[in-house]
Amino acid sequence: MDRQAPGERDDERLTPDDRDQPAGRVLALALGTQLRRYQDHAQLLRTDDDPEHLHRARVALRRGRSIARQAEGVIAEEELELLRALMGEVAAATSTARDLDVLVASLDRRVDTLPTALRAGRVELHDELGRRRSSEQQALADLLDGPLHLTMLRRWQRLANPYRVGGAEPGPDHLCPAGEVVDERLRSSWRALRRAGRRSVASGRARDWHRTRKRAKQVRYLLDATADLYPDSTWSATSKHLGRLQNGLGELQDLDAGTALLVAAGGELRGAAAMTAGGVAAHLADDRRELLERADSVWARFDRPKVRRRFNEALTAPH
């Protein structure tokens, strides 16, 4: 059976055939794909506190942000700027709930490593974190029905429409072939990641490693969001390498967030529970110190000639 012509597919899924389509249309479709995925999971957050729903909603939001970030020069900048700002505010508003999910999931394992005398407050600490997570659950429900979230959805829907008429003038790359534009954005993001990594190795500072991880996420999410423009499995190996880098450095963010949450919870607790919170916080601080000491090796395992070669070969291969 012959493949349907671009623009005539029922699901509007991108394929390598769309590389010659205008970048404005293709990036709008990519934004639409992530919007649908985001809405599928976000709608469950009102009534279900399963951490997986929040995680997947945030991943779709991040992928959407990655596309919006790389659509500069394609979609009207003033409209993109507003969407990116709204997405950033929603992401920030959901971060505490996610940080609590990560901390609670690891709490028992971490308490088990403490001396026996510091474990007595386990149940009370767990209850306090659960109470805070319940409060965040209500905040999520309020967010989903609030003006910030609704405005973001309307703006996202508008920019995800490849057929829209009116509005600000699109960017100069709007009609350029999508494949060329995405290739260039990937190269630029990759270079930014490597610059960030080298800076982190030189400084050793946590904030620089945080920035490097954010750069890795941007490249990975852009790859994931635009992978259909390339033959199957083109980016499989690169995505895995990015995932390992992201995971290797990602615990730094989790440790910092977890420590802050424990300090806040410990301030509300007394006796054994406060001591347990302090013991876990100290354990997180030790893990953070160890992670920073091995961050160079995490980066070195990623920034290898083999990984760079695969990335360059994927971009230069015929599509």
N, C-alpha and C positions, 0 to 999 in steps of 0.2 A: 504494500500500500504506500502511495506517495505521501510524504510529509506535508502537512498543511503549510501554507505560505505564512511567513511572519505576519503577525497581527491577526491571523484567522484561527489561532489555536483556542480551544475552549478554555484552557487553564492559563493561557498567556505565559507559560513557563518559557524561560529563556533557553536558547540552544546556541551552539557555535555559529549557526546560520545568522544569528542576530548581531554578530560582530560588525557587520556592515550597516546595521540600522543606526539612525541618529542617536547620539549619546543621550540626548535629552529624553527620548522615549524609553530607552533601555534602563537608565538609572531611575526613571519614574516607576517602571515596572518592578525593579528591584526593591525600591522603597515600598511598593504595594505588597510584595511578598512578605517582607518583614512586618508590615503593619498587620496583615492577617494573622501571622503567627503570634504577634504580640497580643492581639485582641483575644485569640483563642485561649491563651493562658491567663491573661489579665482578668477576664470575666469570672474566672474561678476563684479569684482572690477574695471576693466578697463573702463567700460562705465556707471556704475550705482553706485551712492553714497548712496544708501539705507544702513543705519547703520546696518541693520540686516545681510546683506551679510558679512560685515567685522566681526561682532560679531561671526557668525557661522564659518567663516574661522579660526578665532583665537581659537575658542573652539576645532575644529578638530586639529589644530596645537598643542594646549596644550595637548590634549589626545595623540597625536603622541609623543610628548616630554615625557609624563609620561611613555608610553610604552618603549621608548628608554632608559629612565633613569632606569627602572626596568629590562631591558634586560641585564644588566651587569652580566657576568658569563655565558650568553647564546649565544649571538652574539659577534663576535670578538670585543674586547674592543676598539682597535684603530679605527675601522670603526664607532662604536657607538659614540666615542668621537667627531669625525668630524661631524657626523649628528647632535648631540646635540648642538654643537657650531653653526652650520649653522641655526638650528631651533631657537636658542636663538637670533641670529642676526636678523632674519626675524621678530620674535615676537617684538623685540625692535623697529624695523623700522616701525611697524604698530601701536605702542602704542599711539603715539600722536594723530593720526586720531581717534582712539577709545576714548581717553580721551576727545577730542573735542566733539565727538558725545554725550557722557554722560553729559558733561557740558551744551551743547546747549539744550539738551532735558529737562533739569531742570531749564534753565535760567529764563524763564518767571515766573515760580512759585517762584523762589528765589527773583527776582526783586520785585514781588508783596508784599513781606514781608518788603521791605525797606520803610523808611519814604518817603512821597510824593516828597520832594525836591531832593531825590537821584534817583528817577525813570526817570528823564527827558532824560537821555542818553541811555535809553533802546534800541532804534532802532539802534543808531550808534554802540553801543557795539555788538549788535546782528550781524550787518553787518560786523564788524571787525572779529568776531569769524567765521562767514561764509566765509570770505575771506581766513582766515587761513585754514579752512577745505577744501576749494577748492584747495589751494596749496598742502595740504596733499594728496588730491585725485590724483593730478598729480604725486606726489611722489610715491604713491602706484602703479600707472600705470607703472612708470619707474622701480620700484622695481621688478614688475612681469616679466618684459622683461630683467632684468639685470642679470649679472653673478652670483651674490650671490643667487638669487632665483632659477635660473636654476640649479646651482650646488647642492643646497639643494634638489631639486626635483629628480635629477639623483641619488644622494646618497640615498634618501628615497626609490625610486623605486628599487634600487639595494638590499637594506636590506629587502624590503618587498617581495622579491622573495624567496619562500621557497625551490625552486629547483635550486638555483644558484650553480655554480661550480667554484671553485677557490677562490682567495682572501685569507685573513688572516685566521688562524685557529680559529674556533669558541671556545666559552668558555667551561669550564668543565661541565656545566649544559645543554649543547646543546641537548643531547639525553635523559635527565631526563623527566619523565612524566610532561606534561605541568600543570596539575592540582596541583601537589605538588609544582612546582616552583611558580606558581601564588599565591597559598595560602601563601607560605612563604613570598613573596614580599608584599602581603597585610598586613600580620602581622607586618612586619618590618616597613612599611609606617605608619600603625596605631600607633605603639609604638613611632615613631618619631613625629607624630602629638601630642600625649599626652605629650611627653617631652617638646615640643615647647610650648604647652598651659600652662603647669605648670610654665615654665620659664617666660612666659609673665605675668602670675598672680603675680609672685614674684617681677618682675621688674617694671611692669606698663608702660614700654617704648613702644613708637609707633613702633619702628623698630622690636621689638620682636613680637608684634601683627601682623605686616606685614608678618613676617616669619611664624607665626602660620597659617595665612590664606593661605599662599603658600603651607604649608604642607597639609592643608585640601583639597585644590584643587588637589594636587598630588594624595591623596587617592581617592577622588571622580572620577577623570578622569581615574584612573586605574580601579576602579570598573566599570565605564561606558564602558570602552574599552574591558573589559574581562568578562562582565556580562553573555555573551552567554555560557560560560563554566559552568554555574551554572543553576539549575532549575529556571523556570520563577519566577520572583518576589522575588528571594532570597535576593537581595540587595535593594529593593524598600525603605524600612524604613530607612536603614542606609544612603542611598543616600539622602533622604529627610533631615535627621538630618545634614549631611554634608553640604547640600545646605543652610540650615538655618544658620549654623555657618559661612559659606562662605559669605553669604549675610549680616549677622550681622556685620562682620568685614570688608567686602569689601568696605563699604562706606569710610573707612579710606583712602584707596588708592585713591578713586575717589576725596575725599576732598583735599588731598595733591596735586594731579595732577591738579584739577580744580583751586586751589589757584595759582599755578605756572603759569597756562595759563592766568589767569586774571591779574596777575602782569605783565606778558609779554605784554598782549594786552593793559593794562592800560598805559604802558610806551609809546605806540604809539598814544594814544588818548589824547584829551585835553578837558577842560571844563566839561560839564555835563556828557559826556561819561566816562571820567576818574573817576569822582566821583561815577558813577554807578558801574563801575568795582571795585573800592575800597570798596564800600558798600557791594557788593556781596562777595568779598574776605573776608571781616570782618565777614560776616554771615557764610561763610564756616569755618572760624577759630573757631567760637563759636560752630558750629556743631561738629567739630573735637574734641574740648575739652570735650563736652558732651559725645561723643562716647567713648573716652578713659575712662571716668568715669564709663560707664556702660559695658565696655568690659569684666570685670570679670563676670558679670551676664550672658552675652552672652555665655561665655565659660562654665559657670556652668550649663546652660540649655542643653549644648551638652554633657559634661563629666559627665553623670549620669550612675549609675549602670545598668539601663534598656537599655541604648544605648550600653554600653560595652557588656552586656550579649547577645544582639541580634547579635552584630558583631561576637562574639566568637561562638555562636550557628550556625550561617550561615557557618562558616568555618569548624566546626566539624560535621555538618549534612552529611549524606550519599549523594553522588552526582551520 
